[in-house]
């Protein structure tokens, strides 16, 4: 493919490039890295608009199982008995029009939920289909993993429509498995496959949080330092945010068990049960990590407080030792007449010996009182 074909656009009259293969076509379109040859009857304006909001479309079963769908095949298979999956950009122009045209039986609240700016995990059965909103770990470059990516889906027995505002690695992995012939071939299998892929990313991030907590605990025990407060607070904040997304997702996956969907088979439900148990375990682990970090923060504060108290105690002891010395030196330094020893040449050495004796007596007294 020529390297200059990088953006989605149409080309006409390039028969010399494709020779006889191009005789039946008058329009060429680059979509998601693939050059499509479209027949003259195709609606070029519709296809060009589609490339701006559609990531990909793929068939899960039927004659085109495991193949990317292009052009008119997308709209045809979405309404056919064969199961097809269409993944689109939630924030692109044309997505709403396409959904309203091809999923006309969905009411406006359902469509608004698919395209909303802010979402939370959700499972809502509508007739023989289900509206599902899930979240996955954010693996996009420069993003925080705990800033999770939302994927919104409409799923029934014959079609899967998904939309997202940001890239999600789980979507690409499932698509690749479908193209390789090892992916899900039913709507129920697709649901638990997607949840399992999302759970893998969730468990990986949970493991990293657990490992980071172990390292922080070791550092606090071996070399406690005031600078360790910040990484402890950062890990705790990540855990809190992550748990805030995972907990409702755990509950919504459980709601799938209570939907009256004929196409969810007993094996599908068993797989969903395992996925739900995984999320339960993750939430419990996050609770444990959060508590460990709080205990670690309290322990570091206690160590720092003990260190400060020890330093203040040492200063207090020195202050107590020099307090009577300051009193005596101040008393004999008033330069008033009548002070004893003014005419005696050894008075200074005698006074110094008295000060040393006072210090020794204080040390003995402090030891008896167990002040140090």
BELSUL-V589746 format. One record per backbone hydrogen bond with DSSP energy under -0.5 kcal/mol. CO is the residue of the C=O (numbers start at 1). NH is the residue of the N-H. If there is no record, write none. Layout:
<<CO;NH> <CO;NH>>
This chain:
<<2;5> <4;6> <7;9> <9;30> <11;28> <14;17> <14;18> <15;19> <18;21> <19;22> <20;23> <22;25> <24;40> <27;38> <28;11> <29;31> <29;36> <31;34> <34;31> <34;36> <36;29> <36;38> <38;26> <38;27> <39;42> <42;44> <43;47> <44;48> <45;49> <46;50> <47;51> <49;52> <50;53> <50;54> <53;55> <53;89> <56;87> <57;69> <58;85> <59;66> <62;65> <64;67> <67;59> <70;73> <71;74> <71;75> <72;76> <73;77> <74;78> <75;79> <76;79> <77;80> <83;60> <83;61> <84;160> <85;58> <86;162> <87;55> <87;56> <88;164> <89;92> <92;95> <94;98> <95;99> <96;100> <97;101> <98;102> <99;103> <103;106> <107;111> <108;112> <109;113> <110;114> <111;115> <112;116> <113;116> <122;133> <124;131> <126;129> <129;126> <130;132> <130;155> <131;124> <132;153> <133;122> <134;151> <136;149> <137;139> <140;143> <144;147> <145;138> <146;148> <149;136> <150;165> <151;134> <152;163> <153;132> <154;161> <155;130> <158;84> <159;156> <160;86> <160;162> <161;154> <162;88> <163;152> <164;90> <168;171> <168;172> <169;173> <170;174> <171;175> <172;176> <173;177> <174;178> <175;179> <176;180> <177;181> <177;182> <177;183> <178;181> <186;190> <187;191> <188;192> <189;193> <190;194> <191;195> <192;196> <193;197> <194;198> <195;199> <196;200> <197;201> <198;202> <199;203> <200;204> <201;205> <202;206> <203;207> <204;208> <205;209> <206;210> <207;211> <208;212> <209;213> <210;214> <211;215> <212;216> <213;217> <214;218> <215;219> <216;220> <217;221> <218;222> <219;223> <225;228> <226;229> <227;230> <227;231> <228;232> <229;233> <230;234> <231;235> <232;236> <233;237> <234;238> <235;239> <236;240> <237;241> <238;242> <239;243> <240;244> <241;245> <242;245> <242;246> <243;247> <244;248> <245;249> <246;250> <247;251> <248;252> <249;253> <250;254> <251;255> <252;256> <253;256> <254;257> <255;258> <256;259> <259;261> <260;262> <261;264> <263;265> <265;269> <266;270> <267;271> <268;272> <269;273> <270;274> <271;275> <272;276> <273;277> <274;278> <275;279> <276;280> <277;281> <278;282> <279;283> <280;284> <281;285> <282;286> <283;287> <284;288> <285;289> <286;290> <287;291> <288;292> <289;293> <290;294> <291;295> <292;296> <293;297> <294;298> <295;299> <296;300> <297;301> <298;302> <299;303> <300;304> <301;305> <302;306> <303;307> <304;308> <305;309> <306;310> <307;311> <308;312> <309;313> <310;314> <311;315> <312;316> <313;317> <314;318> <315;319> <316;320> <317;321> <318;322> <319;323> <320;324> <321;325> <322;326> <323;327> <324;328> <325;329> <326;330> <327;331> <328;332> <330;333> <331;334> <336;339> <339;342> <341;344> <343;345> <344;347> <346;350> <347;351> <348;352> <349;353> <350;354> <351;355> <352;356> <353;357> <354;358> <355;359> <356;360> <357;361> <358;362> <359;363> <360;364> <361;365> <362;366> <363;367> <364;368> <365;369> <366;371> <366;372> <367;370>>
